[in-house]
Amino acid sequence: MAKPIADTVARHLVATGQLIDEDSTEALAHALAARRLASRISAVREAVGLASYHAGEWQSAIAELRTYHRMSGAQSHLAVIADCERALGRPERAIDLFRGAEQEKLDPAVAIELLIVAAGARGDLGQRDAAVAMLQVPELTTDTAQPWTARLRYAYADALLAVGRRAEAREWFSRASEVDTDAETDAAERLLELDGVVIEGDDQDEVAEELAADPGAPGAVPARPDADVSGETVAALGEPIVESAEGDVDNDPVDAEPTVDAPTVDDLAGDDSGEDSAAESRATEDPSSEAVPSDGEERREDDGPQQPETQQR
């Protein structure tokens, strides 16, 4: 890849990573711009997939992340793909992904997230007891807290509450809160809610939105890229891109998107004047032309005989 193109792709990927939690729509726009330049780089397809997931573009996220897995040989975003299937109303496919995954080859964090999503899919199907049973894994009671421990315990507590086991749910919300140092869940708030404590005056909308999504709910799976996509690493991650004689990038025709030039302010302002100019031009070319008389006016004599308005059958 030429260095100027690599630098441009790198900037788009960095912007995607910086905006993905704040403005998912803008992050997706940057990721798509990078894909137009380098569609055969796995890190670019990963960025498009994760940005689509954060923007709620579930079908696009599935397609892009599957492409990333095929290009890179990794299976690091199975939980995100399964979560997209749930969001599309296909919980059975999420469960099939969990069943078909090679658990021994998955990273522990990926395996736990996939388990949480599959348990949520069981809940979507009304199989709440099965969801509780699925989450009763050895990692649930481990003494050493892992990055996913709080989310696993929270999901288990939520599943217990769904089947009416309130006391046990309170215990596991408490245990989740103890290890949730980064406030990834709202375990503390759920615990207070179960105790009947009402907190008033909380107007922090962003915090409320982040805490509203349960770990088992669609759109709540932590999605981060596998590699650091800084300007120095983009070229190393990429595959060669063929350039034409004019210097244009030869992208995959299936993945390439047509570029449409945005209209300028002058273009928009000229839309109304175009019709007037056309009318003046016609009048200039044919000065003898006259307006067609309306129904209430007399026709000219040289128009020929008039047809009767009605005919007798």
Phi and psi in degrees as GROMACS dihedral restraints (atoms count N, CA, C in turn):
[ dihedral_restraints ]
;  ai    aj    ak    al  type     phi  dphi    fc
    3     4     5     6     1   -66.1    20    10
    4     5     6     7     1   145.8    20    10
    6     7     8     9     1   -60.2    20    10
    7     8     9    10     1   -42.0    20    10
    9    10    11    12     1   -59.6    20    10
   10    11    12    13     1   -39.5    20    10
   12    13    14    15     1   -68.1    20    10
   13    14    15    16     1   -41.4    20    10
   15    16    17    18     1   -61.6    20    10
   16    17    18    19     1   -40.1    20    10
   18    19    20    21     1   -64.8    20    10
   19    20    21    22     1   -40.8    20    10
   21    22    23    24     1   -65.2    20    10
   22    23    24    25     1   -44.1    20    10
   24    25    26    27     1   -61.3    20    10
   25    26    27    28     1   -41.5    20    10
   27    28    29    30     1   -61.5    20    10
   28    29    30    31     1   -42.0    20    10
   30    31    32    33     1   -63.5    20    10
   31    32    33    34     1   -41.7    20    10
   33    34    35    36     1   -63.7    20    10
   34    35    36    37     1   -39.6    20    10
   36    37    38    39     1   -69.2    20    10
   37    38    39    40     1   -39.7    20    10
   39    40    41    42     1   -64.0    20    10
   40    41    42    43     1   -43.2    20    10
   42    43    44    45     1   -62.5    20    10
   43    44    45    46     1   -37.3    20    10
   45    46    47    48     1   -60.7    20    10
   46    47    48    49     1   -46.4    20    10
   48    49    50    51     1   -64.7    20    10
   49    50    51    52     1   -34.4    20    10
   51    52    53    54     1   -75.9    20    10
   52    53    54    55     1   -30.2    20    10
   54    55    56    57     1   -98.8    20    10
   55    56    57    58     1    -9.4    20    10
   57    58    59    60     1   -63.4    20    10
   58    59    60    61     1   -29.0    20    10
   60    61    62    63     1   -93.1    20    10
   61    62    63    64     1   -14.8    20    10
   63    64    65    66     1  -105.2    20    10
   64    65    66    67     1   -44.8    20    10
   66    67    68    69     1  -139.8    20    10
   67    68    69    70     1    86.1    20    10
   69    70    71    72     1   -64.7    20    10
   70    71    72    73     1   -31.7    20    10
   72    73    74    75     1   -65.7    20    10
   73    74    75    76     1   -45.4    20    10
   75    76    77    78     1   -67.5    20    10
   76    77    78    79     1   -37.7    20    10
   78    79    80    81     1   -61.1    20    10
   79    80    81    82     1   -41.4    20    10
   81    82    83    84     1   -65.1    20    10
   82    83    84    85     1   -37.0    20    10
   84    85    86    87     1   -62.1    20    10
   85    86    87    88     1   -41.2    20    10
   87    88    89    90     1   -66.3    20    10
   88    89    90    91     1   -41.7    20    10
   90    91    92    93     1   -63.0    20    10
   91    92    93    94     1   -40.7    20    10
   93    94    95    96     1   -67.4    20    10
   94    95    96    97     1   -34.7    20    10
   96    97    98    99     1   -64.3    20    10
   97    98    99   100     1   -38.9    20    10
   99   100   101   102     1   -66.2    20    10
  100   101   102   103     1   -37.1    20    10
  102   103   104   105     1   -66.9    20    10
  103   104   105   106     1   -33.5    20    10
  105   106   107   108     1   -64.1    20    10
  106   107   108   109     1   -27.3    20    10
  108   109   110   111     1   -92.9    20    10
  109   110   111   112     1   -29.6    20    10
  111   112   113   114     1  -146.1    20    10
  112   113   114   115     1    68.8    20    10
  114   115   116   117     1   -75.3    20    10
  115   116   117   118     1   -13.4    20    10
  117   118   119   120     1  -101.1    20    10
  118   119   120   121     1    17.8    20    10
  120   121   122   123     1  -102.6    20    10
  121   122   123   124     1   125.3    20    10
  123   124   125   126     1   -63.2    20    10
  124   125   126   127     1   -37.8    20    10
  126   127   128   129     1   -62.8    20    10
  127   128   129   130     1   -32.8    20    10
  129   130   131   132     1   -68.5    20    10
  130   131   132   133     1   -43.8    20    10
  132   133   134   135     1   -65.5    20    10
  133   134   135   136     1   -35.4    20    10
  135   136   137   138     1   -63.2    20    10
  136   137   138   139     1   -43.9    20    10
  138   139   140   141     1   -62.3    20    10
  139   140   141   142     1   -41.4    20    10
  141   142   143   144     1   -64.4    20    10
  142   143   144   145     1   -41.4    20    10
  144   145   146   147     1   -64.2    20    10
  145   146   147   148     1   -45.6    20    10
  147   148   149   150     1   -69.4    20    10
  148   149   150   151     1   -39.0    20    10
  150   151   152   153     1   -64.8    20    10
  151   152   153   154     1   -39.0    20    10
  153   154   155   156     1   -63.6    20    10
  154   155   156   157     1   -39.3    20    10
  156   157   158   159     1   -62.2    20    10
  157   158   159   160     1   -46.3    20    10
  159   160   161   162     1   -67.1    20    10
  160   161   162   163     1   -28.6    20    10
  162   163   164   165     1   -86.2    20    10
  163   164   165   166     1    -1.4    20    10
  165   166   167   168     1    80.7    20    10
  166   167   168   169     1    14.8    20    10
  168   169   170   171     1   -89.6    20    10
  169   170   171   172     1    78.5    20    10
  171   172   173   174     1   -65.0    20    10
  172   173   174   175     1   -45.4    20    10
  174   175   176   177     1   -65.2    20    10
  175   176   177   178     1   -41.4    20    10
  177   178   179   180     1   -64.9    20    10
  178   179   180   181     1   -39.3    20    10
  180   181   182   183     1   -61.8    20    10
  181   182   183   184     1   -42.7    20    10
  183   184   185   186     1   -61.0    20    10
  184   185   186   187     1   -47.6    20    10
  186   187   188   189     1   -62.8    20    10
  187   188   189   190     1   -44.7    20    10
  189   190   191   192     1   -70.3    20    10
  190   191   192   193     1   -39.7    20    10
  192   193   194   195     1   -72.5    20    10
  193   194   195   196     1   -32.6    20    10
  195   196   197   198     1   -65.5    20    10
  196   197   198   199     1   -39.9    20    10
  198   199   200   201     1   -62.5    20    10
  199   200   201   202     1   -41.6    20    10
  201   202   203   204     1   -61.6    20    10
  202   203   204   205     1   -44.3    20    10
  204   205   206   207     1   -61.5    20    10
  205   206   207   208     1   -39.7    20    10
  207   208   209   210     1   -68.3    20    10
  208   209   210   211     1   -37.8    20    10
  210   211   212   213     1   -76.6    20    10
  211   212   213   214     1   -36.8    20    10
  213   214   215   216     1   -95.6    20    10
  214   215   216   217     1   -19.7    20    10
  216   217   218   219     1    79.4    20    10
  217   218   219   220     1     2.8    20    10
  219   220   221   222     1   -90.2    20    10
  220   221   222   223     1   160.7    20    10
  222   223   224   225     1  -130.4    20    10
  223   224   225   226     1    47.8    20    10
  225   226   227   228     1   -89.3    20    10
  226   227   228   229     1    -9.0    20    10
  228   229   230   231     1  -123.1    20    10
  229   230   231   232     1    30.6    20    10
  231   232   233   234     1   -62.8    20    10
  232   233   234   235     1   -37.4    20    10
  234   235   236   237     1   -64.8    20    10
  235   236   237   238     1   -37.9    20    10
  237   238   239   240     1   -66.3    20    10
  238   239   240   241     1   -43.3    20    10
  240   241   242   243     1   -62.5    20    10
  241   242   243   244     1   -43.9    20    10
  243   244   245   246     1   -62.8    20    10
  244   245   246   247     1   -37.7    20    10
  246   247   248   249     1   -66.2    20    10
  247   248   249   250     1   -36.4    20    10
  249   250   251   252     1   -64.4    20    10
  250   251   252   253     1   -38.7    20    10
  252   253   254   255     1   -61.7    20    10
  253   254   255   256     1   -40.6    20    10
  255   256   257   258     1   -62.2    20    10
  256   257   258   259     1   -44.8    20    10
  258   259   260   261     1   -63.4    20    10
  259   260   261   262     1   -29.0    20    10
  261   262   263   264     1   -84.3    20    10
  262   263   264   265     1     5.5    20    10
  264   265   266   267     1    79.1    20    10
  265   266   267   268     1    27.5    20    10
  267   268   269   270     1  -124.6    20    10
  268   269   270   271     1    64.6    20    10
  270   271   272   273     1   -63.1    20    10
  271   272   273   274     1   -27.1    20    10
  273   274   275   276     1   -61.2    20    10
  274   275   276   277     1   -37.5    20    10
  276   277   278   279     1   -68.4    20    10
  277   278   279   280     1   -35.7    20    10
  279   280   281   282     1   -61.9    20    10
  280   281   282   283     1   -41.6    20    10
  282   283   284   285     1   -67.2    20    10
  283   284   285   286     1   -38.3    20    10
  285   286   287   288     1   -63.8    20    10
  286   287   288   289     1   -37.0    20    10
  288   289   290   291     1   -62.9    20    10
  289   290   291   292     1   -40.0    20    10
  291   292   293   294     1   -65.5    20    10
  292   293   294   295     1   -43.0    20    10
  294   295   296   297     1   -67.0    20    10
  295   296   297   298     1   -38.3    20    10
  297   298   299   300     1   -83.2    20    10
  298   299   300   301     1    -8.4    20    10
  300   301   302   303     1   -72.3    20    10
  301   302   303   304     1   142.8    20    10
  303   304   305   306     1   -84.4    20    10
  304   305   306   307     1    91.3    20    10
  306   307   308   309     1   -57.6    20    10
  307   308   309   310     1   -38.0    20    10
  309   310   311   312     1   -67.9    20    10
  310   311   312   313     1   -20.9    20    10
  312   313   314   315     1   -94.3    20    10
  313   314   315   316     1    -8.9    20    10
  315   316   317   318     1   -84.2    20    10
  316   317   318   319     1   148.1    20    10
  318   319   320   321     1   -63.3    20    10
  319   320   321   322     1   141.8    20    10
  321   322   323   324     1   -54.2    20    10
  322   323   324   325     1   -39.6    20    10
  324   325   326   327     1   -64.4    20    10
  325   326   327   328     1   -41.4    20    10
  327   328   329   330     1   -65.2    20    10
  328   329   330   331     1   -42.3    20    10
  330   331   332   333     1   -63.1    20    10
  331   332   333   334     1   -40.7    20    10
  333   334   335   336     1   -68.2    20    10
  334   335   336   337     1   -42.6    20    10
  336   337   338   339     1   -64.2    20    10
  337   338   339   340     1   -39.2    20    10
  339   340   341   342     1   -65.2    20    10
  340   341   342   343     1   -37.3    20    10
  342   343   344   345     1   -63.0    20    10
  343   344   345   346     1   -44.4    20    10
  345   346   347   348     1   -61.6    20    10
  346   347   348   349     1   -42.5    20    10
  348   349   350   351     1   -65.8    20    10
  349   350   351   352     1   -42.3    20    10
  351   352   353   354     1   -64.2    20    10
  352   353   354   355     1   -38.3    20    10
  354   355   356   357     1   -64.9    20    10
  355   356   357   358     1   -39.2    20    10
  357   358   359   360     1   -63.4    20    10
  358   359   360   361     1   -35.8    20    10
  360   361   362   363     1   -65.8    20    10
  361   362   363   364     1   -36.9    20    10
  363   364   365   366     1   -60.6    20    10
  364   365   366   367     1   -41.7    20    10
  366   367   368   369     1   -63.3    20    10
  367   368   369   370     1   -36.5    20    10
  369   370   371   372     1   -60.5    20    10
  370   371   372   373     1   -34.0    20    10
  372   373   374   375     1   -85.1    20    10
  373   374   375   376     1     3.0    20    10
  375   376   377   378     1    82.9    20    10
  376   377   378   379     1     8.0    20    10
  378   379   380   381     1   -95.2    20    10
  379   380   381   382     1    66.9    20    10
  381   382   383   384     1   -70.1    20    10
  382   383   384   385     1   -38.2    20    10
  384   385   386   387     1   -64.8    20    10
  385   386   387   388     1   -37.8    20    10
  387   388   389   390     1   -65.0    20    10
  388   389   390   391     1   -35.4    20    10
  390   391   392   393     1   -63.5    20    10
  391   392   393   394     1   -41.8    20    10
  393   394   395   396     1   -62.5    20    10
  394   395   396   397     1   -44.0    20    10
  396   397   398   399     1   -64.8    20    10
  397   398   399   400     1   -37.7    20    10
  399   400   401   402     1   -63.1    20    10
  400   401   402   403     1   -35.1    20    10
  402   403   404   405     1   -83.8    20    10
  403   404   405   406     1    -2.7    20    10
  405   406   407   408     1   -85.4    20    10
  406   407   408   409     1    73.2    20    10
  408   409   410   411     1  -112.0    20    10
  409   410   411   412     1   160.3    20    10
  411   412   413   414     1   -57.6    20    10
  412   413   414   415     1   -33.1    20    10
  414   415   416   417     1   -63.6    20    10
  415   416   417   418     1   -16.7    20    10
  417   418   419   420     1   -68.0    20    10
  418   419   420   421     1   -33.0    20    10
  420   421   422   423     1  -111.4    20    10
  421   422   423   424     1    18.2    20    10
  423   424   425   426     1   -64.6    20    10
  424   425   426   427     1   144.7    20    10
  426   427   428   429     1   -77.9    20    10
  427   428   429   430     1   -30.4    20    10
  429   430   431   432     1   -91.1    20    10
  430   431   432   433     1   119.8    20    10
  432   433   434   435     1   -73.1    20    10
  433   434   435   436     1   131.9    20    10
  435   436   437   438     1  -108.8    20    10
  436   437   438   439     1   167.7    20    10
  438   439   440   441     1   -58.3    20    10
  439   440   441   442     1   -23.9    20    10
  441   442   443   444     1  -101.8    20    10
  442   443   444   445     1     0.4    20    10
  444   445   446   447     1   -62.1    20    10
  445   446   447   448     1   -45.4    20    10
  447   448   449   450     1   -61.9    20    10
  448   449   450   451     1   -41.0    20    10
  450   451   452   453     1   -68.8    20    10
  451   452   453   454     1   -38.3    20    10
  453   454   455   456     1   -65.4    20    10
  454   455   456   457     1   -45.2    20    10
  456   457   458   459     1   -66.2    20    10
  457   458   459   460     1   -37.6    20    10
  459   460   461   462     1   -63.5    20    10
  460   461   462   463     1   -45.7    20    10
  462   463   464   465     1   -61.0    20    10
  463   464   465   466     1   -39.0    20    10
  465   466   467   468     1   -66.8    20    10
  466   467   468   469     1   -42.3    20    10
  468   469   470   471     1   -62.5    20    10
  469   470   471   472     1   -41.1    20    10
  471   472   473   474     1   -66.0    20    10
  472   473   474   475     1   -37.5    20    10
  474   475   476   477     1   -67.0    20    10
  475   476   477   478     1   -38.6    20    10
  477   478   479   480     1   -63.6    20    10
  478   479   480   481     1   -41.7    20    10
  480   481   482   483     1   -64.7    20    10
  481   482   483   484     1   -33.5    20    10
  483   484   485   486     1   -66.1    20    10
  484   485   486   487     1   -27.0    20    10
  486   487   488   489     1   -99.7    20    10
  487   488   489   490     1    10.3    20    10
  489   490   491   492     1    85.8    20    10
  490   491   492   493     1    11.2    20    10
  492   493   494   495     1   -92.1    20    10
  493   494   495   496     1    74.0    20    10
  495   496   497   498     1   -65.5    20    10
  496   497   498   499     1   -45.5    20    10
  498   499   500   501     1   -63.2    20    10
  499   500   501   502     1   -43.3    20    10
  501   502   503   504     1   -67.2    20    10
  502   503   504   505     1   -36.6    20    10
  504   505   506   507     1   -62.7    20    10
  505   506   507   508     1   -41.2    20    10
  507   508   509   510     1   -61.8    20    10
  508   509   510   511     1   -40.3    20    10
  510   511   512   513     1   -61.9    20    10
  511   512   513   514     1   -43.1    20    10
  513   514   515   516     1   -78.6    20    10
  514   515   516   517     1   -27.7    20    10
  516   517   518   519     1   -63.7    20    10
  517   518   519   520     1   -39.6    20    10
  519   520   521   522     1   -64.5    20    10
  520   521   522   523     1   -42.9    20    10
  522   523   524   525     1   -68.8    20    10
  523   524   525   526     1   -32.4    20    10
  525   526   527   528     1   -68.8    20    10
  526   527   528   529     1   -40.1    20    10
  528   529   530   531     1   -64.6    20    10
  529   530   531   532     1   -32.9    20    10
  531   532   533   534     1   -63.9    20    10
  532   533   534   535     1   -34.9    20    10
  534   535   536   537     1  -102.7    20    10
  535   536   537   538     1    -1.0    20    10
  537   538   539   540     1   -89.4    20    10
  538   539   540   541     1    71.1    20    10
  540   541   542   543     1   -73.6    20    10
  541   542   543   544     1   -22.5    20    10
  543   544   545   546     1   -97.0    20    10
  544   545   546   547     1     6.0    20    10
  546   547   548   549     1    55.6    20    10
  547   548   549   550     1    45.8    20    10
  549   550   551   552     1   -74.1    20    10
  550   551   552   553     1   -24.1    20    10
  552   553   554   555     1  -122.8    20    10
  553   554   555   556     1   171.8    20    10
  555   556   557   558     1  -104.7    20    10
  556   557   558   559     1    40.3    20    10
  558   559   560   561     1   -59.2    20    10
  559   560   561   562     1   -40.4    20    10
  561   562   563   564     1   -63.7    20    10
  562   563   564   565     1   -41.4    20    10
  564   565   566   567     1   -67.4    20    10
  565   566   567   568     1   -40.6    20    10
  567   568   569   570     1   -63.4    20    10
  568   569   570   571     1   -35.5    20    10
  570   571   572   573     1   -65.4    20    10
  571   572   573   574     1   -43.9    20    10
  573   574   575   576     1   -64.9    20    10
  574   575   576   577     1   -36.7    20    10
  576   577   578   579     1   -63.0    20    10
  577   578   579   580     1   -41.5    20    10
  579   580   581   582     1   -66.7    20    10
  580   581   582   583     1   -28.2    20    10
  582   583   584   585     1   -84.8    20    10
  583   584   585   586     1    -1.3    20    10
  585   586   587   588     1    83.0    20    10
  586   587   588   589     1    15.8    20    10
  588   589   590   591     1   -91.2    20    10
  589   590   591   592     1   126.4    20    10
  591   592   593   594     1  -109.8    20    10
  592   593   594   595     1   124.5    20    10
  594   595   596   597     1  -100.7    20    10
  595   596   597   598     1   121.9    20    10
  597   598   599   600     1  -109.4    20    10
  598   599   600   601     1   156.6    20    10
  600   601   602   603     1    84.3    20    10
  601   602   603   604     1    15.6    20    10
  603   604   605   606     1   -90.2    20    10
  604   605   606   607     1   104.9    20    10
  606   607   608   609     1  -108.7    20    10
  607   608   609   610     1    15.5    20    10
  609   610   611   612     1   -82.2    20    10
  610   611   612   613     1    94.1    20    10
  612   613   614   615     1   -63.4    20    10
  613   614   615   616     1   -40.1    20    10
  615   616   617   618     1   -64.8    20    10
  616   617   618   619     1   -42.0    20    10
  618   619   620   621     1   -64.7    20    10
  619   620   621   622     1   -39.3    20    10
  621   622   623   624     1   -64.5    20    10
  622   623   624   625     1   -39.8    20    10
  624   625   626   627     1   -66.6    20    10
  625   626   627   628     1   -38.6    20    10
  627   628   629   630     1   -68.7    20    10
  628   629   630   631     1   -35.7    20    10
  630   631   632   633     1   -85.5    20    10
  631   632   633   634     1   -11.8    20    10
  633   634   635   636     1   -72.3    20    10
  634   635   636   637     1   -31.9    20    10
  636   637   638   639     1   -81.1    20    10
  637   638   639   640     1   122.3    20    10
  639   640   641   642     1   -72.7    20    10
  640   641   642   643     1   155.3    20    10
  642   643   644   645     1   -59.9    20    10
  643   644   645   646     1   -24.6    20    10
  645   646   647   648     1   -93.7    20    10
  646   647   648   649     1     1.7    20    10
  648   649   650   651     1   -88.0    20    10
  649   650   651   652     1   148.9    20    10
  651   652   653   654     1   -58.6    20    10
  652   653   654   655     1   138.7    20    10
  654   655   656   657     1    87.1    20    10
  655   656   657   658     1     8.0    20    10
  657   658   659   660     1  -112.4    20    10
  658   659   660   661     1     7.5    20    10
  660   661   662   663     1   -82.6    20    10
  661   662   663   664     1   127.1    20    10
  663   664   665   666     1   -59.9    20    10
  664   665   666   667     1   126.2    20    10
  666   667   668   669     1  -125.5    20    10
  667   668   669   670     1   109.0    20    10
  669   670   671   672     1  -130.2    20    10
  670   671   672   673     1   147.3    20    10
  672   673   674   675     1   -66.8    20    10
  673   674   675   676     1   154.3    20    10
  675   676   677   678     1   -72.0    20    10
  676   677   678   679     1   -34.3    20    10
  678   679   680   681     1  -122.0    20    10
  679   680   681   682     1   156.2    20    10
  681   682   683   684     1   -76.3    20    10
  682   683   684   685     1   116.6    20    10
  684   685   686   687     1   -99.2    20    10
  685   686   687   688     1    63.9    20    10
  687   688   689   690     1   -85.7    20    10
  688   689   690   691     1   174.3    20    10
  690   691   692   693     1   -62.9    20    10
  691   692   693   694     1   -28.6    20    10
  693   694   695   696     1   -78.7    20    10
  694   695   696   697     1   -23.6    20    10
  696   697   698   699     1   -99.7    20    10
  697   698   699   700     1   -13.7    20    10
  699   700   701   702     1   -62.8    20    10
  700   701   702   703     1   -45.5    20    10
  702   703   704   705     1   -64.5    20    10
  703   704   705   706     1   -35.7    20    10
  705   706   707   708     1   -69.6    20    10
  706   707   708   709     1   -33.0    20    10
  708   709   710   711     1   -77.5    20    10
  709   710   711   712     1   -22.2    20    10
  711   712   713   714     1   -82.6    20    10
  712   713   714   715     1   162.1    20    10
  714   715   716   717     1  -103.4    20    10
  715   716   717   718     1   156.8    20    10
  717   718   719   720     1   -60.0    20    10
  718   719   720   721     1   142.5    20    10
  720   721   722   723     1  -116.2    20    10
  721   722   723   724     1   130.2    20    10
  723   724   725   726     1   -77.6    20    10
  724   725   726   727     1   133.0    20    10
  726   727   728   729     1  -111.9    20    10
  727   728   729   730     1   141.9    20    10
  729   730   731   732     1   -80.4    20    10
  730   731   732   733     1   177.1    20    10
  732   733   734   735     1   -64.0    20    10
  733   734   735   736     1   -29.7    20    10
  735   736   737   738     1   -81.6    20    10
  736   737   738   739     1    -4.6    20    10
  738   739   740   741     1    93.0    20    10
  739   740   741   742     1     1.9    20    10
  741   742   743   744     1   -76.0    20    10
  742   743   744   745     1   150.6    20    10
  744   745   746   747     1   -81.9    20    10
  745   746   747   748     1   131.5    20    10
  747   748   749   750     1   -92.5    20    10
  748   749   750   751     1    92.3    20    10
  750   751   752   753     1   -86.8    20    10
  751   752   753   754     1   167.0    20    10
  753   754   755   756     1   -63.0    20    10
  754   755   756   757     1   122.5    20    10
  756   757   758   759     1   -62.3    20    10
  757   758   759   760     1   -24.3    20    10
  759   760   761   762     1   -73.6    20    10
  760   761   762   763     1   -34.9    20    10
  762   763   764   765     1   -94.0    20    10
  763   764   765   766     1   -19.5    20    10
  765   766   767   768     1   -67.9    20    10
  766   767   768   769     1   144.3    20    10
  768   769   770   771     1  -115.3    20    10
  769   770   771   772     1   138.8    20    10
  771   772   773   774     1   -65.6    20    10
  772   773   774   775     1   139.5    20    10
  774   775   776   777     1   -96.3    20    10
  775   776   777   778     1   133.9    20    10
  777   778   779   780     1  -119.4    20    10
  778   779   780   781     1   122.9    20    10
  780   781   782   783     1   -68.3    20    10
  781   782   783   784     1   129.5    20    10
  783   784   785   786     1   -70.9    20    10
  784   785   786   787     1   138.0    20    10
  786   787   788   789     1   -68.5    20    10
  787   788   789   790     1   141.8    20    10
  789   790   791   792     1   -83.7    20    10
  790   791   792   793     1   173.2    20    10
  792   793   794   795     1   -64.7    20    10
  793   794   795   796     1   -39.3    20    10
  795   796   797   798     1   -64.0    20    10
  796   797   798   799     1   -37.2    20    10
  798   799   800   801     1   -63.0    20    10
  799   800   801   802     1   -42.6    20    10
  801   802   803   804     1   -66.6    20    10
  802   803   804   805     1   -36.6    20    10
  804   805   806   807     1   -70.0    20    10
  805   806   807   808     1   -24.8    20    10
  807   808   809   810     1   -86.2    20    10
  808   809   810   811     1    -2.0    20    10
  810   811   812   813     1   -64.6    20    10
  811   812   813   814     1   -41.9    20    10
  813   814   815   816     1   -73.9    20    10
  814   815   816   817     1   -34.9    20    10
  816   817   818   819     1   -71.8    20    10
  817   818   819   820     1   -19.9    20    10
  819   820   821   822     1   -64.1    20    10
  820   821   822   823     1   -41.3    20    10
  822   823   824   825     1   -66.0    20    10
  823   824   825   826     1   -40.2    20    10
  825   826   827   828     1   -65.4    20    10
  826   827   828   829     1   -39.5    20    10
  828   829   830   831     1   -64.9    20    10
  829   830   831   832     1   -38.7    20    10
  831   832   833   834     1   -64.9    20    10
  832   833   834   835     1   -40.4    20    10
  834   835   836   837     1   -65.4    20    10
  835   836   837   838     1   -42.2    20    10
  837   838   839   840     1   -64.7    20    10
  838   839   840   841     1   -37.2    20    10
  840   841   842   843     1   -63.5    20    10
  841   842   843   844     1   -43.7    20    10
  843   844   845   846     1   -63.0    20    10
  844   845   846   847     1   -38.2    20    10
  846   847   848   849     1   -66.8    20    10
  847   848   849   850     1   -36.1    20    10
  849   850   851   852     1   -70.7    20    10
  850   851   852   853     1   -41.0    20    10
  852   853   854   855     1   -69.0    20    10
  853   854   855   856     1   -32.9    20    10
  855   856   857   858     1  -129.8    20    10
  856   857   858   859     1    79.4    20    10
  858   859   860   861     1   -67.6    20    10
  859   860   861   862     1   -20.0    20    10
  861   862   863   864     1   -82.1    20    10
  862   863   864   865     1    -9.1    20    10
  864   865   866   867     1   -69.6    20    10
  865   866   867   868     1   142.3    20    10
  867   868   869   870     1  -124.5    20    10
  868   869   870   871     1   159.5    20    10
  870   871   872   873     1   -67.1    20    10
  871   872   873   874     1   144.5    20    10
  873   874   875   876     1   -69.5    20    10
  874   875   876   877     1   126.7    20    10
  876   877   878   879     1   -64.7    20    10
  877   878   879   880     1   148.3    20    10
  879   880   881   882     1   -79.5    20    10
  880   881   882   883     1   177.6    20    10
  882   883   884   885     1   -62.4    20    10
  883   884   885   886     1   -29.1    20    10
  885   886   887   888     1   -84.6    20    10
  886   887   888   889     1    -5.2    20    10
  888   889   890   891     1  -100.8    20    10
  889   890   891   892     1   158.5    20    10
  891   892   893   894     1   -78.9    20    10
  892   893   894   895     1   141.7    20    10
  894   895   896   897     1   -78.0    20    10
  895   896   897   898     1   155.7    20    10
  897   898   899   900     1   -71.9    20    10
  898   899   900   901     1   152.9    20    10
  900   901   902   903     1   -65.6    20    10
  901   902   903   904     1   -32.3    20    10
  903   904   905   906     1   -82.5    20    10
  904   905   906   907     1     7.2    20    10
  906   907   908   909     1   -76.2    20    10
  907   908   909   910     1    -9.5    20    10
  909   910   911   912     1    91.2    20    10
  910   911   912   913     1   173.4    20    10
  912   913   914   915     1   -63.9    20    10
  913   914   915   916     1   144.4    20    10
  915   916   917   918     1   -90.0    20    10
  916   917   918   919     1   144.0    20    10
  918   919   920   921     1   -81.3    20    10
  919   920   921   922     1   140.5    20    10
  921   922   923   924     1   -64.0    20    10
  922   923   924   925     1   147.1    20    10
  924   925   926   927     1   -68.5    20    10
  925   926   927   928     1   -33.4    20    10
  927   928   929   930     1  -131.4    20    10
  928   929   930   931     1   151.0    20    10
  930   931   932   933     1  -118.1    20    10
  931   932   933   934     1   141.8    20    10
  933   934   935   936     1   -79.0    20    10
  934   935   936   937     1   133.8    20    10
